[in-house]
Amino acid sequence: MRIRLFTIPNLLTLMNLLCGSFAVVAALMYNDLTLAFWLIVAGIVFDFFDGFVARLLHSPSAIGVQLDSLADVITSGLAPAAVLWQVCLQTEPCWLPEAWKLGYGVFVLAAFSALRLAKFNIDETQTVEFCGLLCASLGMLWQQGMLALSSDGVLLIAVLTSLLLVSPIRMFALKFHGFGWRGNEVRYLFLLASIVLIIILRTYAIPVIIVLYIVVSAVRWLCMHSGNPDKAPKA
């Protein structure tokens, strides 16, 4: 069986991986959490378009699926954990012992992201981007003096988002199925709400939008699950 490595979708996926790698460097070496955040955003944009281009060019592949998950472990798992670790290094705990100051526990986010993405390979309704963006945006807002955080609070955020990653709640997919309204209603309404929030809240809109995404997904999942307990909601 011939395996094509350097297809256009795969190159886009590799750009996702590179953006995530550069975000790790920006966070750990240069303590630039704003740059790290925007590199993570760029990686997620590449992640969005690799699947879109694969469908457009009729060139989906098994290796592309595996490569996508490997790239996402870096961009949406390791990079956000690196951002949180930097915050832990520079903040004091409020209620945990001083020994937790280094905050190595935040890397649980990378481990649970890997678990989520491994599940993604057999269940395509799973996603990790929302957790990565939430954690990275909190780090950026903290460094810009727009948000107060403590090292134990950061650890708690990492643990809660990690548990959310392996919860049974299905997050609705942000990738559009064509451009029509039918089948994309939730996506279009969420996009419209996000634009309004950005206009009103500007930078603060980022974590608000992510929390909104989690809440909408949870309500949607609960409604569909209560309607038919044996049927899992689709993306």
N, C-alpha and C positions, 0 to 999 in steps of 0.2 A: 504494500500500500504506500503510495507516494504522499508524503506529508509536506505541505507548503508552509514554510515558516514566515517568510517576509511578505505577507499579504498586507493590503492597506489597513484592514481592521486590526491585524496583529500589531502593525506599527503604531496605530493609535493607542492600543493597549499598552505598548511599551512606553509611550509618552506618559501615560498614566503612572506607570511604575517609576519612571524617572522623576516626575514631579513629586511623587511621594518620597523618593530617596532624597531629593534636594530639600524637601520640607524637614526631614529628619536632621539633615546637616544644619539647616537654618536655625532649628530649635536647639539642638545640642551643642553646636560649636559657636554659633553667633548670637544665641539668645534673642533672635529676631522672630518673635511669635506672630507678628503681623505678616511678615513674608511667608512664614510657615503656613499660616492660614490660607493665604491666597494661592500658594502652591498646591495645597490640598484641594482647594476649589478648582484650580486648573486641571488637576488629575481627575477629579470627578466629572468635569466637562468632557475630557477625553474618554472617560469610561462610558459616558452617555452616548457619544458619537461612534464608538467602535461597534457597538451592537447595531445602531441605526445604519451605519455604512455597510455592515455585513449583510443586513437584510436588503439594503438598496442594491448592492452588487451581487446578491444571491451567492454569497461566499461564506456562510457560516461553517465553522469547523469544530471538531472535538478539541483540537489543540487550542483553539481560540477560547473555548469555555474554561479550560484549565488555566491558561495564561491570564485570563481576566481575573480569576479568583486570586492567583498569586500576586498580581499587581495590587488588587484591593487590600490584601493583607498589609502591604506596606503603606499605601495611601490612606486607607480608612481605619487601620489598626495601629501599626507601629508609629506612624507620624503623629497622630493625635495623642498617643500615650507619651511620646517624647515632649510634646507641648505641655502636658499636665505635669510631667516630671520636673520641667524647668520651673513651673509655678511652685511646686512643692519645695524646691531648693531655696526659693527666695521668700517664702512665707513661713509663719510660725503656726504650730497647731493650737487649736482652742481647747480641745479636751483630750486628745490622745497624748501619750507620753512623747517626750522629745525624741525618742529613738525612731519615731515614725517620720521625722522631718524630711529624710531623704526621699521618702515616698516611692520606694521601688514597687509597692503594691499597685501603683497606677498601671503597670504594664500588664495587669490582668486584662485590661482592655484589648491589648494585642492578642492575647491568648484566646479570649472569647470571640474576637473577630475572626480568628482562624477557624474556630469551631463553626461559627455562623456561615462562613464562606464554604467550608467543607460540606455543610448541609445544602448550600446553594447549588452545588454541583449535581445534586439529585432533586432539588426542590427550588425552581427558579423564581419563586415568589419571595425569597428571602433577600434582604439587603442590609448593608452595614453603613452606608454613607451617612445616614442621619446622625448616628452616634459620633462618627468621626468629626463631622462638621460642628456638632454641638460642643464637643470638648475643645476643638481647636478655636472656635469663636469665643468661648469663655476665656481661654488663655490670652487671646488677642485683646479682648476688652479689659482684662485685668492689667495687662502690660501698659495699655493706654490710659490707665487710671480711671476707667469708666465702670469698674466693678471691683468689689472687695471680696477676696477669697482667703481661706486659710488652708494649710497643708492637709489637715484632716478633712476639711470640706471637699477638697479636690479628690482625695482618696474615696470619699463617699460617692462623689459624682462618677468616678471610674467604676466603682463596684455596681452602682445602680444601672448605669448604661450597659455594663457587661451582662448583668442579669436580664436586662431587656432584650439583649441580642439573642439569648437562648430561650426567651419566653415563647409560648405558643402563639402570641399575637402576630398576625400577618400585617406587615406594612404594605400599603398599596404601592405598586410600582410607579415610578415617576417617568418611565419611558413610555411615550405615546404610541398607540397602535394606529398609525396613520394620522391624518390631520382633522378628521371628522369629529363632530360632537359626540355621536353615539359611541359608547364604550370608553370615552375619555372625559365624561362629565366631571368626575371628582378631580381629575388632573387639571382641567381648565379652571374650575372654581378655586382650587388650591393655588394655582398660578396667579389668578386675579387677586386673591386675598394677600398673597405674598407681595405683589407689586404695591398694593395699597399700604401694607405695613412698612415697606421700605421707604415709601414717600413720607409716611408719618414719623417713623421711628429712626430712620437711617441706620446707622451701625447697630443700634440696639435691636433692630428687627431680626437680625440673624438668629440668635437663640430663640426668639419668640416664634419665628417661622418654623423652626425645627420642633419646638414643643407642640405647636399647632399640628404639625405633620403627625407626631406621635399620637396626639389626642384624637384626631380625625381617623387615623388608622385603627386605634383601639375601639372607638365607637362603631366604626364600620364593621370591624371584626365581630364585636359583641352582637350587633344587630343581625348579621348574617348567621352567626353561630346559634343564636337563640331561635332564629327562624327554622333552622334545620341543623340540629346538633351533630349529625353524621356527615355534614357537608362542610368542608373547609372553604373559606372564601378565596376566590381567585384574585390575581393581581389586577 
